[in-house]
Amino acid sequence: MQVSVRLSAALAQITGAARLQVTVCDAATVADVRQALLTSYPALAPRLPYAVAVVGGNHASPADVVFTEQEVAFLMPIAGG
């Protein structure tokens, strides 16, 4: 199935696009989507492990199942004062 992925600016600079489509198996998890991204874009490897996954506006765990109509966002945490 195709899953929509949205990337934060730091990750989008690496892939060249803020929104992507990745192909994963049915009943794929957030971890599967992350792995599909790493397979297609190996240059994400240094940063993607630190990205927070968000599905439907909520933080998602790696084991959460993703459905075709959902968008998975990978956002880099921001620190500041």
N, C-alpha and C positions, 0 to 999 in steps of 0.2 A: 504494500500500500504506500501511497505518497503522504508524507507528513510535511506540513508547513513549519519552517523554522525561522525565527527572528533572532538576530544577533545584535549585541551591543556594539557600539562604535568601534571599540578596540578589536573585537573579533571580526567585524565586518571589513576592517582595513586589511585583514589577512586574507579573507576569502574574496574580497572585491564586491561583495553584495551584502546588504543588511537583511534581505529575505531570500530564503532558499527553499527548495523542495528536496527532501531526501526520501529514498526508497528503503523501507524496512518491511519485515514480515508482519502478517496480521498478528494482533495481540502483542505488538512490540511495546517495550518499556522505554522510559526516559533514558535508561542506560543504553539501550539499543540505538536510539536516535543519536546519542552522544557518540557512540562507536561508529555509526554510519558517517557522521561528520568527520571524525578523525581519519576514517578510511579515505574519504574523498578529499580532505584537506589536511594532510599530515602536518602542515605548518601550524595548525591550531594546537598541537600537542603541548607546548609550554604553558598555554593560557587556559584552554578549555577545562581542565580539571578543577580550576578555581572558580569557574562560572557557576552562578546559581541558576538552576532550572526553574522555570515558571510555566505553569499550565493553567489556563483559565483564571489568571490573576492571582494564583496561589503558588507558594513554593511547592515544588514537586520532588519527591524522593526518586532515587534511581529505579526503584521497583514499581513505580506507578505506571499503569498501562496507558498507552496513548491511542487515541482514536483518530480516524482520518479527518474529521471535521475540526479537530483541535489544533491550535498552534502551540508549539513549544518554543519558548524564548530562553536564550542563554544570556544572562546578564552578568557583567563583571561587578563585584562588590566595590563600593566607593567608600573611602575613609576620609574623614576631614574633621575640622573643628569649628 
